[in-house]
């Protein structure tokens, strides 16, 4: 079966959901046509996912799915798999983005203790052309380039500014404790082995903006 045929079959299976599922879908602001588009995107992501990104689907409900992001090498999140939830209830998608949260605990300056995510793709940079893949790619980039100046976790932000190595060790420990288990959707890909040594080889902290150099003093005119 080709990828296109598999995607169509997967979408058709979802559109033939039970009455209870359809009632759940009616409680959202997502139109049936948008749900079909979303179903096709999820089917494509499930069959041909980008590197480090997966989706976990529910055959009975289009909107009950989870996204997964794996931590990139040479980051404190290496070896971890992080589950992202999507909430469409009361959301006029795709005019507005879904509510996304980390279901896996993570020590990150842009993720709150409740899993809320501060990333521009879900806020000011959102467009109706964005979908699930763009959201997961943005979150994947956030794990590579955390921004301590747009913080939802003050402790992580403070450590990034004041003690980079302490931040790295803490984030890596959280990854080992909470995100080391590989979900079934990732078991078809080779995953990095979780680091259990307590030592993390990561890139240097993000450089801070350098202050502009003061202008050179003017020399006075010599009197003739």
N, C-alpha and C positions, 0 to 999 in steps of 0.2 A: 504494500500500500504506500502510495506517495505521501509526502508531507502534507500537500494540499488536501488530499482525500482524507487523511487521518484527522486533520484539523476540522474539516467539515463534519466528519462522523462524531468527533468529540463535541462540537457545538450542538449538533442535532440531539445528542444524548442529553445534554443539559436543558435544552428547550422543551424536552418531554418530561420535565420534573413533576413531582407529586403535587397535589393541590396545596399541601402545607407549605412546600417550598415556594410555590407561586404566590401564596399569601404573604410570605416573608418578603419576596421581591416587591410586591405591591406596596409594602410599608416604606420602601425607599423612594427617593426621587429620581432614580436611574431609569431611563426609558427602556422599553424592550429592545429597540434598535441598538442602543448603546450597550446593553447587556450582551447582545450577539457579537458586537465588535470586541467587547472585552473578553468574551469566551474564546474568540478566535485568537486574540493575542495570547491568552493564557495557554491555549493548546500549543501555539508555536513556541512559547517559552519552555513548556514542558518537554517538547520534542527536540528543540535546538537552542538550548540556553547559552547565553554569553558566559565567558569564563568567570567563575566565582559567584554565579547567581543561579538560583533555582526557584521554582514555585512548587508548592505542595497543594494539590487540588482535592476538592470534594465533589464526587460525581453527582451528588444529589442537590448541590446548591452552588450556583455560579459564584456568588459573592463570598462564600465561606472558603477562602483560600489563604495561604500564608506565603510570604516571600522569604527567601533565605539568602544570606550574604556570607561568604567566607572571608576571613581576615587575610590580608595580603602578606606575602613574605616581607621580612625585615620591618615589621610593625609589631607593636605589642599585642595585636590581635591575631597574629599568625597561628594557624592550627585551630582556630575557633570557627564555629558555625553559628550564626546569629539569626534568630527567627524574627520576622517583621510581620505585624498584623495590619490588616486593612479594614477600616470601618467606613461603610458607605451610607449608614443610616442617617437620614435627614440631609444628605449631601446631594447637591445638584451637579453630579459628575457627568461630563468632564468640565463643566463650567468652573467648578471648584474642585480642589484636590480632596481625595479621601483622607480621613484621619489615620495616620500611620504611627505605630509605636514599636519599640523594641520589646518583644516578649522575653528575650534572653537578657538577663542582667549584664550590663557592660559599664566599665569605668571609662567614661568619655566626656569631655567638656561640653559637647553639644547634645548630650542625651541626659534627660532628667532621671531621677530615681524611679519615676513612674513610667519611664520608657518613651516620653515625649521627645521628638526629634526637632532640632533647629537646623534646617537646611533650606536654602533659598528656593530650591525646586518645588518645595511644598508650600512656599509662601509667595514672596513678591515675583519670583521668576516663573510661576506656574502659568501654563497656557493650556487651552483645551485640546491641543494636539499631543500633550504628554500622556503617557500611559504607565502601566505597571513597570515596564522595562526601564523607562527613564527614571522612575522613582528609585528602583533598586540600584541602578548605576550611580545615581547621586549619593545614595547611602554608602555604597562601596567606596566611592571617592572620599567620603567623609571619614571613613576609617583609616584612610591613607593620609589625609590632610586635615586633622582636627583643627578647629579654630578657637583658641582660648579666649578671644575677645568677643565671642558671641555665645556666652556660656549659659547652659541650663544646669550644670553641675559645678558649683563654685569651687569645691575641693579639687576636682580634676583641673579646672582652669588655673587655680593658684599654683598647683604643683608644676604644670607645664611652664608657667612663667618663672617660678622660683627654683625648682629642682627637677630638671628634665629626667634624670636617671630614676628618681623616686617615682615620678609619674609612670615611666616605662615599666618599672618593676610592679607597681600596683596594678596597672592595666593588664599586664601579662598574667598576674596571679588571678585576677578576675576571669580572664579568658580560660585559664586552666581549670578553674573551679566550675564555671558555669557554662562554658561553650565548647568543651572538648569532645562531647559526644557528636558523632557524625550521623545526621538524619538519613533515612533511606534515599531521599531525592539526591543526595550527594555521593552515594556509595558507588555510583557508576564512574566517578572521576577520582583520580589520584589526589589525595589530600595530604598536605604537609603534616608531619608527625608533631603532635603537641609538644611544646617545650616543657620538660619537667625538671630541668637543671636549676631553675631560678635565675639563670643568666640569659639575657636577651640581647642579641646583636641587632640593633635597629639603626636607622638613619639618624643623623644629627638633628637636634631640635630645629624647628622652622626659624629662619633668620629673622631678627627684628629689623624694622625699618631704621636705617641710619639717619641721624640728624644731618641736616645740610651743613656743610662746612661754612664757617663765618667768612665773609668777604675779606680779601687781603687789605691791610691798611694802606691808605693812600700816602704817598710821599709828598711832603711839602715842596713847593717850588723853591728852587735855590735863588737867592738874591744875587743879582749881577753886581 
